Amino acid sequence: HPLHLRRRRLGIALMIWGLAWFALSTFVILPALNPGGQYDYTGQLDSGSLLSVFVPIEKWVTVLMLLLTAGVVGARSSLILMMLPTLAWRFAGDVSYYWGWQWHYSAALMPIAFAALLEVMPRVRWKRWLAVSTTAAVTLVLGSRLPLAWLLHGAAWETTWRAPYADAAMAAVPPGSTVSTDLTLLAPLVPRAEVYWIGNDNPPPDFVLLDLASSVWQGAPPEGAVEWAESRHPDSEYALVFDGGHFQLAERTGPSPAAERTGP
């Protein structure tokens, strides 16, 4: 049929278009924008055997959750195949956060699951209520275990005794500055400054703002923001400008004395 043929050609064209932009962005555009001239996430692919893509069991739990979200019958839709590229890079990665369903990596798959369910619904007839009940039950059960559900609890809207100290620490950062920080104040700082996450290999920032009570330290926080900053950027010298509520802000005061002696 001519209409069916046109749709098939359009689908193939879109697939080629997507693959072309994937290759262009991964191997050309992003490396060109990266100071290191590379795509940083290539190194996070698992170097083990092909079998490692299918283990541990956590990956299969994620697949099961996606199928249940699609009401199970959504697996009969060809749209479900759109999940495969995302699941492929996640399961091939060596970062355990990619494998499970608890993090944001499944957000892009949710519209696909619901679209697959809706596409199949006219064809399943008596199974419709079962499919809808399944996806509704899974949404309620899993949703209650995700951070969004915290908004339903009154405690989520209450500020802690540390809130004034967090506000004061951020206020001490001049607008437009560069700041390295952990996850606690990373998002609130974005409108005010150019923010780096401390987990990356960043250039020396103007300020380092650390939450010494953050779980990122796994119970072993650094001695202080100055010590942490100078250990990560030995060619720079930092001074403490704020300390309160377990938040410390260190300002870059210049190159280290050692860097000055070895300079031109």
PyMOL commands that set and color helices and strands:
alter all, ss='L'
color gray80, all
select helices_A, chain A and resi 2-33+40-44+50-54+57-69+73-76+78-92+96-98+104-143+147-152+154-157+163-171+183-189+215-217+225-232+257-262
alter helices_A, ss='H'
color red, helices_A
select strands_A, chain A and resi 178-181+194-197+207-211+236-244+247-255
alter strands_A, ss='S'
color yellow, strands_A
deselect
rebuild
show_as cartoon
